[in-house]
C-alpha cells in the first residue's frame, strides 16, 4: 500500500462512480490541508458532475474506528488533535480507548481534551500487581505496622477489589482507569466549531446519507402526507 500509514488514513471513494460500477478513490493520510484535499477530489472526479463521496476503507495505528459517511473536516480535526500529542500522551490516549465506549468522531476529539480524567499505572498487568502497587504507594504505613505479617497479605484479592471499585482494565502491561475528574464537551459536533485551519472541504460536497437516515426521512415525508390527507377528509365532512 503506497499511502503513509500514520495515526489515521482513509480511502475516499467517488460514490457516483461506485454506483455506476467503478471503484474510483484514493488513500488520504490525515491530517492534510485544503490544497492537498482539493487535489484528491479532482483526481477521483468529485466536483460538478459527481458530488457525493464515502469512505470504503480506513486504517488507524491507535484503534480509531469510523463509519462510511464521516465528515472529512471532522476527521481532519481529529487527526490534527492527535498530531499535537506527544508520544507518551498518544500512548495514554490509545490505552484509554481500550476502556472507553467511544462511538463518534466528536467523542474521539473530546477525549484528546479530557485525558487528565484518566490515570495509567505503569508496569501493572495483574490484580496482584495492582494490589501490591496500591499498598506500596498508597498504604505503605499499613504494611510497616504489619511487620513480618505483611508477607501474608493477599495482594491479589486486594487488587481484585480495587479493580471492581476503579472499573479500569489492564492494557499493554499497564492499568488504566477513570480517576473521577469531570470531563467536558469541548467540541459539540457542529461544523462551525471546527477551527478554520483544519477545514479542507472548500467547495460544497454532499455526504451520502446512511440507508437508515434516508429511510427515516422517507418515513417522515409519508407521515406528513398522511396527516395532510386526514385533515383534508375532515374538511370535506
Backbone torsions as a table, in degrees:
resi	resn	phi	psi	omega
1	UNK	NA	130.1	-170.2
2	UNK	-85.1	-22.1	-178.0
3	UNK	-72.5	155.9	-179.9
4	UNK	-81.9	117.2	-178.7
5	UNK	-89.2	103.8	177.5
6	UNK	-111.3	-122.0	-179.9
7	UNK	-81.9	-30.6	-174.3
8	UNK	-154.8	129.7	176.1
9	UNK	-144.2	141.1	-179.3
10	UNK	-127.3	148.5	172.9
11	UNK	-101.3	105.0	-176.0
12	UNK	-88.2	127.6	-172.5
13	UNK	-122.3	139.5	175.0
14	UNK	-73.2	111.0	-175.2
15	UNK	-68.2	-38.7	179.6
16	UNK	-60.9	-46.2	177.6
17	UNK	-64.2	-36.7	179.8
18	UNK	-62.7	-42.1	179.0
19	UNK	-67.5	-21.6	177.9
20	UNK	-88.9	0.0	176.7
21	UNK	99.2	8.5	-179.0
22	UNK	-119.1	132.0	177.1
23	UNK	-93.1	100.9	-179.3
24	UNK	-117.0	110.5	-177.9
25	UNK	-161.5	-175.5	-177.2
26	UNK	-159.2	144.3	174.3
27	UNK	-73.5	136.2	177.6
28	UNK	-127.7	121.4	176.2
29	UNK	-90.7	126.9	-179.3
30	UNK	-103.9	146.9	6.5
31	UNK	-78.5	158.4	176.8
32	UNK	-138.6	-174.9	177.9
33	UNK	-122.7	172.1	-174.6
34	UNK	-61.6	-39.8	-177.7
35	UNK	-63.7	-45.6	179.3
36	UNK	-67.0	-37.1	-179.7
37	UNK	-67.7	-40.0	177.9
38	UNK	-62.7	-36.6	178.3
39	UNK	-65.0	-37.3	176.8
40	UNK	-64.9	-45.7	179.3
41	UNK	-55.9	-43.1	-179.2
42	UNK	-65.9	-42.6	-177.4
43	UNK	-65.9	-30.6	-179.4
44	UNK	-99.3	8.4	171.2
45	UNK	83.1	22.5	177.6
46	UNK	-88.8	132.9	-178.3
47	UNK	171.1	-122.7	-176.7
48	UNK	-74.9	-47.6	-176.2
49	UNK	-77.0	-43.7	179.6
50	UNK	-117.3	121.0	-176.4
51	UNK	-115.5	-19.5	-172.9
52	UNK	-95.7	143.5	178.4
53	UNK	-137.9	163.7	170.6
54	UNK	-153.3	169.7	-175.3
55	UNK	-103.1	114.0	-177.2
56	UNK	-91.7	-14.4	178.4
57	UNK	-161.0	158.1	176.6
58	UNK	-155.6	159.6	176.7
59	UNK	-140.8	143.1	178.3
60	UNK	-143.1	133.3	-179.5
61	UNK	-80.4	-8.0	-177.3
62	UNK	-124.2	12.2	173.2
63	UNK	91.8	15.7	175.6
64	UNK	-65.3	137.0	176.9
65	UNK	-121.8	150.1	-177.3
66	UNK	-153.3	168.8	177.3
67	UNK	-98.7	-178.1	-176.4
68	UNK	-75.2	-22.5	-170.2
69	UNK	-118.6	37.6	179.3
70	UNK	-71.3	154.5	177.6
71	UNK	-78.9	126.7	-176.1
72	UNK	-63.8	-40.6	179.3
73	UNK	-61.8	-40.1	179.4
74	UNK	-66.9	-41.2	177.0
75	UNK	-63.4	-39.5	179.5
76	UNK	-68.1	-34.6	174.8
77	UNK	-60.5	-48.3	178.7
78	UNK	-60.0	-46.6	-178.1
79	UNK	-60.6	-38.1	177.1
80	UNK	-66.9	-39.9	177.9
81	UNK	-62.6	-41.7	178.6
82	UNK	-67.7	-35.3	-179.5
83	UNK	-66.7	-24.4	-179.7
84	UNK	-80.4	-12.1	-177.8
85	UNK	-79.4	142.0	173.0
86	UNK	-73.0	159.1	-178.2
87	UNK	-51.7	-42.4	179.7
88	UNK	-68.6	-33.0	177.6
89	UNK	-70.0	-38.9	179.0
90	UNK	-66.1	-37.0	176.9
91	UNK	-64.2	-41.0	177.9
92	UNK	-66.5	-41.9	179.0
93	UNK	-58.2	-45.8	179.9
94	UNK	-62.8	-38.6	178.7
95	UNK	-65.9	-39.7	179.3
96	UNK	-63.2	-37.8	179.9
97	UNK	-58.6	-27.0	-178.4
98	UNK	-71.6	-19.7	-178.2
99	UNK	-114.2	-10.7	-177.7
100	UNK	-101.9	144.5	175.9
101	UNK	-89.5	84.0	-178.2
102	UNK	-97.2	118.6	-171.1
103	UNK	-117.7	-17.1	-177.8
104	UNK	-126.5	161.7	177.4
105	UNK	-64.6	-33.8	176.6
106	UNK	-61.5	-38.3	177.3
107	UNK	-61.3	-44.9	179.8
108	UNK	-61.7	-41.5	-180.0
109	UNK	-64.4	-47.1	-178.6
110	UNK	-64.7	-30.6	179.6
111	UNK	-63.3	-32.4	178.9
112	UNK	-63.0	-23.5	-179.2
113	UNK	-97.0	-4.4	-174.4
114	UNK	-124.1	23.3	-177.1
115	UNK	-70.1	-17.5	176.3
116	UNK	-68.4	-11.8	178.8
117	UNK	-80.7	-0.7	-177.4
118	UNK	-128.4	149.1	175.6
119	UNK	-120.5	144.8	177.0
120	UNK	-121.7	119.4	177.3
121	UNK	-96.3	114.0	-175.3
122	UNK	-73.8	149.1	175.4
123	UNK	57.7	36.6	174.7
124	UNK	-126.4	103.3	-175.3
125	UNK	-124.1	19.9	176.2
126	UNK	-153.9	164.0	179.3
127	UNK	-66.8	-32.7	177.0
128	UNK	-65.2	-42.3	177.2
129	UNK	-63.5	-38.5	-179.6
130	UNK	-64.8	-43.8	178.0
131	UNK	-64.0	-41.4	178.5
132	UNK	-62.8	-44.2	179.5
133	UNK	-61.2	-47.8	-177.1
134	UNK	-61.7	-39.6	180.0
135	UNK	-71.6	-40.2	-178.4
136	UNK	-70.0	-41.1	-173.4
137	UNK	-93.0	-30.7	-174.0
138	UNK	-111.2	-25.1	-175.2
139	UNK	-133.1	38.8	-175.6
140	UNK	-62.1	-30.9	-179.6
141	UNK	-64.4	-33.7	179.4
142	UNK	-63.5	-44.8	179.7
143	UNK	-63.4	-37.7	179.4
144	UNK	-63.8	-41.1	179.5
145	UNK	-67.9	-29.0	-179.2
146	UNK	-73.7	-23.2	178.3
147	UNK	58.9	-129.7	-177.3
148	UNK	-65.5	-21.2	-178.6
149	UNK	-75.9	-9.7	-179.3
150	UNK	-60.5	-28.4	-179.2
151	UNK	-67.8	-15.7	179.9
152	UNK	-93.3	-3.1	-177.9
153	UNK	-66.5	136.1	-178.3
154	UNK	-87.7	88.4	-178.7
155	UNK	-66.3	-35.0	-178.6
156	UNK	-66.3	-42.5	178.4
157	UNK	-66.6	-39.2	177.8
158	UNK	-64.1	-42.3	177.7
159	UNK	-64.7	-36.1	177.0
160	UNK	-61.9	-44.2	179.8
161	UNK	-66.1	-40.4	178.7
162	UNK	-65.5	-39.2	-179.6
163	UNK	-62.0	-39.8	177.0
164	UNK	-66.2	-42.9	-178.5
165	UNK	-67.5	-42.9	-175.8
166	UNK	-84.7	-18.8	177.8
167	UNK	54.3	42.2	179.0
168	UNK	-100.8	-157.3	179.5
169	UNK	-159.5	158.6	177.7
170	UNK	-91.8	120.3	-175.4
171	UNK	-131.8	117.0	175.9
172	UNK	51.5	44.3	176.6
173	UNK	82.7	7.7	179.1
174	UNK	-128.5	164.6	175.7
175	UNK	-111.1	126.6	-176.6
176	UNK	-117.3	134.0	179.0
177	UNK	-154.1	158.6	176.3
178	UNK	-81.2	126.1	-173.6
179	UNK	-87.5	3.7	176.7
180	UNK	97.3	-8.5	177.1
181	UNK	-67.0	147.0	-179.5
182	UNK	-77.9	137.7	177.6
183	UNK	-96.6	158.2	-177.2
184	UNK	-129.2	148.0	179.1
185	UNK	-89.7	95.9	-179.9
186	UNK	-79.5	-30.7	-179.4
187	UNK	-123.8	124.7	-173.5
188	UNK	-91.8	-6.2	-178.0
189	UNK	97.6	-0.7	179.0
190	UNK	-85.8	136.6	-177.8
191	UNK	-60.1	-32.2	-179.7
192	UNK	-65.3	-19.1	-179.3
193	UNK	-85.0	-7.2	179.3
194	UNK	-78.5	126.1	178.6
195	UNK	-53.4	138.5	-174.5
196	UNK	-57.5	-32.9	-178.7
197	UNK	-65.0	-20.5	-177.0
198	UNK	-97.9	-6.5	179.9
199	UNK	-78.9	126.0	-175.6
200	UNK	-120.6	-5.4	179.2
201	UNK	-99.1	84.2	-176.7
202	UNK	-68.7	-37.6	177.6
203	UNK	-103.8	156.6	-171.2
204	UNK	-72.6	118.6	173.3
205	UNK	-118.1	137.7	-179.3
206	UNK	-94.6	118.4	177.1
207	UNK	-78.8	135.6	-177.8
208	UNK	-66.1	130.0	177.2
209	UNK	-72.8	151.1	175.6
210	UNK	-69.3	159.7	179.7
211	UNK	-58.8	-40.2	179.9
212	UNK	-61.1	-44.8	-179.2
213	UNK	-64.0	-40.4	179.8
214	UNK	-65.4	-39.1	178.7
215	UNK	-65.7	-39.9	178.7
216	UNK	-63.6	-40.5	177.4
217	UNK	-63.0	-42.5	-179.1
218	UNK	-64.4	-41.9	178.7
219	UNK	-62.4	-38.4	178.6
220	UNK	-63.9	-39.2	178.9
221	UNK	-65.9	-42.7	179.4
222	UNK	-63.1	-41.7	179.8
223	UNK	-60.5	-43.0	179.4
224	UNK	-62.6	-43.2	-179.7
225	UNK	-63.7	-40.4	179.0
226	UNK	-63.9	-43.5	179.8
227	UNK	-63.5	-39.8	177.9
228	UNK	-64.2	-41.0	179.4
229	UNK	-63.1	-40.8	179.1
230	UNK	-64.7	-39.7	179.2
231	UNK	-65.4	-39.0	180.0
232	UNK	-64.8	-38.6	179.4
233	UNK	-65.5	-39.1	179.4
234	UNK	-64.0	-36.9	178.9
235	UNK	-66.5	-39.6	179.9
236	UNK	-62.4	-38.9	179.6
237	UNK	-68.1	NA	NA
